Amino acid sequence: MQTAARPRSAGRFGKRFLILTGVLTAALAVLLIVACGDNSEGGGGLSGTIVGDGSSTVFPISEAVAEEFGKVEPDVRVVVGISGTGGGFKKFCNGETDFSDASRPIKDEEKQACAAKGIEWVEFQVAFDGLSVMVNPKNDFVECLTVDELKRIWEPGSTVDSWNDVRPEWPDKSIALYGPDTDSGTFDYFTEVIVGEEDASRPDYTASADDNVLVQGIAGDEDALGYFGYAYYVENTDKLKLVAVDGGEGCVLPARESILDGTYTPLSRPLFVYVRKDALEQPEVAEFMRFYLTEGRPLVAEVGYVEAPESAYQEGLALIP
C-alpha cells in the first residue's frame, strides 16, 4: 500500500539554501545602496539651496531652468527673486545670493562694491532679448515709433504729454507711460540707447520692478505706452500690441531673427547670469549652471527669448569647475 509522501526535511540542503538566500539578499541590498548613492549620471545625490535674484527680464529663463533642474535634482532647492538688475547686484555684492540675473553687464561701481566685500564672480551669457515697446491692443494708430520719437517721449524734461505731441495726426489724448523702475537693467539699457544717457528719464510714469505689473497696466489702459523684455509680450500677446521701432533703417518688429541678426536696433541686447566664484565651487551650484547652459538652452525660446550663440555656451561651460 502506497503511503502519502511527507514533506522533505530541511536537512543539510535546506540549511545551505537558507544561508545562500540570506547572502544573496544582503548582497542585493548592498548593490541597491551603491546604486542609489551613485551620482555619475548627474541625478540624485546633490542637495542644498541655491539663491538667485535680479533682473525681471532674465527671471522667466532662470525660473524655468530651476523648475526643470528640480526634476533632475529634487533635493536641491533653487530660489529666484526679482529685485531688478541693480537691486540684484546689491544683494549679490553683499554676499546674500549665489547668482544674479542681469539684463546688462555689471557696472564699474558694482564691481567695486563686490570687490569691497571680497566677492569674485563669473559672467555667463545665457540669451538675447529684444527690449520691446508696447501699447494697448485698442490703440489703432501707433504701429511704429522712431528712436527720436521715443527719446522725445521719455527724456528728462519732456513736453510730450499727448499722442498728438508725438505726431500731429494722432489723437489729442494723454499718454499713460509704464516702464521698469530705476533698479532695472532694462531701464538702464533703454535710457542709454534711446535717451542717450543711462538713468536719464522723465520721472512721471508708472514704474515697477515686476514686468507682470507693467503688462497689467498697459493691458488695462487704452492710452498706455511702455517697454520691457520680449518674453513678457510673448506670454501676453492677447493683452498687448507690439510696436515696431525705426532705428534708422525702417520699422522693425522684435522677433527671433531680427533680435539675433541685430536688425532690431538699437534694442537687441544680451542677457547674463553672474555667479559667485565660491558658490560655483559647490557641486550643486556647478551642476545647476551646467544644466542651465545645456539642458536649459531650449527653455530660452520656450519663454520667449533667443538663444545665445553656441560659442557663448561653450565658453560658459569651460568656466564651470
Secondary structure, 3 states (H helix, E strand, C coil): CCCCCCCCCCHHHHHHHHHHHHHHHHHHHHHHHHHHHCCCCCCCCCCEEEEEEECCCCHHHHHHHHHHHHHHCCCEEEEECCCHHHHHHHHHHCCCCCEEEECCCCCHHHHHHHHHCCCCEEEEEEEEEECEEEECCCCCCCCEEEHHHHHHHHCCCCCCCEHHHHCCCCCCCECEEEEECCCCHHHHHHHHHHHCCCCCCCCCCEEECCHHHHHHHHHCCCCEEEEECHHHHHCCCCCCEEEEEECCCCEECCCHHHHHCCCCCCCEEEEEEEEEHHHHCCHHHHHHHHHHHCCCHHHHHHCCCEECCHHHHHHHHCCCC
